[in-house]
Amino acid sequence: MKFTTPATTNPIDRLQVVGRPTDRIDGPFKTTGTATYAYEQHKAAPNAAYGWVVGAAIAKGRITKIDTAAARAAPGVIAVVTHENAGKLGKGDKNTARLLAGPDVQHYHQAVAVVVAGTFEQARAAASLVRVDYAPRNGVYDLEAAMNAAGPAGKQKDRSTTRVGDFDRAFATAPVRLDAVYKTPDQTHAMMEPHASLAVWEGEKLTLYTSNQMIHWGVQDMAKTLGIPEHNVRLVSPYIGGGFGGKLFLRSEALMAALGAKAAGRPVKVTLQRALMMNNTTHRPATIQHIRIGATREGRITAIAHESWSGDLPGGQPETAVNQTRLFYAGANRFTQMRLAVLDLAEGNAMRAPGEAPGLMALEIAMDELAEKLHMDPVTLRIVNDTTVDPEKPGRKFSTRRFVDTLRIGAERFGWNKRNPKPGQVRDGRWLVGYGMAGAFRNNINTKSGARVRLERDGTVTVETDMTDIGTGSYTIIGQTAAEMLGVPLSRVTVRLGDSAYPVSAGSGGQWGGNSATAGVYAACVKLRENVAKKLGLDPAHADFSGGMVRAGGKALPLAQASHDADVTGEDTMDYGDLAKKYQQSTFGAHFVEVAVDAATAEVRVRRMLAVCAAGRILNPKSARSQVIGAMTMGVGAALMEDLVVDKRVGFFVNHDLAGYEVPVHADIPHQDVIFLDETDPMSSPMKAKGVGELGICGVAAAVANAIYNATGVRVRDYPVTLDKLLPGMPAYA
Ligand code: MOS
């Protein structure tokens, strides 16, 4: 089915199942320990051996020698695979660095060997006996130094620069100007389930039970890496313990499991030890962002410039931190630019809301600073600079844009009018109390997605698609979609996900999964409805499916009658025309935060948070709320804690475990609230939905930083906002 014109009224609009707060149907499996994660697929391979990955001990250079004799002689060892015996390996399209090093090493902890043994402990012990000699080379690890060395002519990616009007002149003549530099650190996904894969070979065919957000990408890249046809690779990933972008791509544990299993002649499972994950896999790259905004005294932006630097391995991509600035606020004269330094750190890549998340960490502090210069309320400043069109291409409208509503409703519900605009004024015992807010923006992307839906002989419905559920609630919204389309209760629908044997879906990434995958199920259900109606002798064009009945032309027949003799199937893929080119599709929101800062120690406590989101139809308000609350919590981590610290001499992330890399827990945030605006977007898909799981983090860190400023009068432009950065400016020390 091709989605080319705005969605009209369709069965989803009945909202008998879709749009209702619904418990996740996979919940009981997770809470009873019966959901089979990759490392727990005992039934698939009861005789699986265990692999342990050895990571490179240098960031750049060459392996001169690998001595595996002692490891091979260790108890229980079945095989040791290194570049010397792995055979010829290709590289997946989505991987920048190779998944197995040798003889060159491209980054620290790049896999150099996998040791396979009968037990986990044997593999781990033997791995410590692998001796690797290196010839290290000097690498570049310091983004700021690389930026300074590059000068104005540094490397640029295509289409990394946009210009509208004459920024320089407009900025120079603006009555009010903001000019500041903001820094965001490297961050790691720190999902609960580490990367894990179980590889089973049957002849030339590989089945990989894994933890991966994008099944089809994984199949393609595994086939490319091993040099085998795609039809000989099957990926199975029914449950995923978090991804946040870290599991978008094939990672080394999957390749090591496949190579280890081949060498061992039996199934092998590999999980990346937590301490290897941060340097072996991808991370959100650090940025240095220069923002300049010029405005009239009434607060209208006349000039806005956003320049961002980030780093990546050779062949990598910039962090697209200027994305939102191209679309968020009005202003006639504009300039954005992304620059890329080549660094020899592990691969930089997507982490929850890549681009916008770090971009808004900078832009939304800048807006707070501008509001203060204007003596203007920061909510009002954003309302004054709203736009209904793409500010870089004024002919192009937003499909929907209710940013102003999120601001107004949020301000009212939060009690924003109680904020004292003068910083450092509100005391509550030993605490300095402040309010902060920020705008939220994240693009909405629609991605081709397929599904197969079957009316079983017992009258139940089965949905199959390779879509994944990374904890987001995909199972449930897909089940809700099929139930609504076929007029049956959710309890009559079985959802099967995460298997490359099923039709190719959008996968889970870039907050496109919810709308795109359900739209694919919608398309398959349209097909199934046609097939059912035909079989019942009813006119497919006018058939109504509800309450377990199919009605058309004055006749009413039970749905189950269509499959009494044989099941009926519908399969289709939702494909998109150019609506997304004609209309800019984005999601909007506003975040409000109250913090308390200890007047003596500068310890920061978040007291309450509110997010207001305008993100199209909310398919399941319960799981969407969980998504946004999780994202808000992650935003607090970005504001106050998360920082992968680079050892700039040796070239690695020092705090590469969950003891050194801190993230917030429930107890850190006592009160969080989420409001969804009642909105449908007919341009997005027949579901009229959009993504929301990434919108929830966008702007949060800046709202926290702005609240800290309001509490203390200390402006920190270098994340995370830690005590050492606050203390020197605290009133007690001034
Ligand atoms: Mo998302 S960072 O594309 O999983």
Boltz pocket constraint, residues with backbone or C-beta under 6 A from the ligand:
constraints:
  - pocket:
      binder: B
      contacts: [[A, 213], [A, 243], [A, 244], [A, 245], [A, 246], [A, 248], [A, 350], [A, 351], [A, 352], [A, 353], [A, 354], [A, 508], [A, 509], [A, 510], [A, 511]]
      max_distance: 6.0
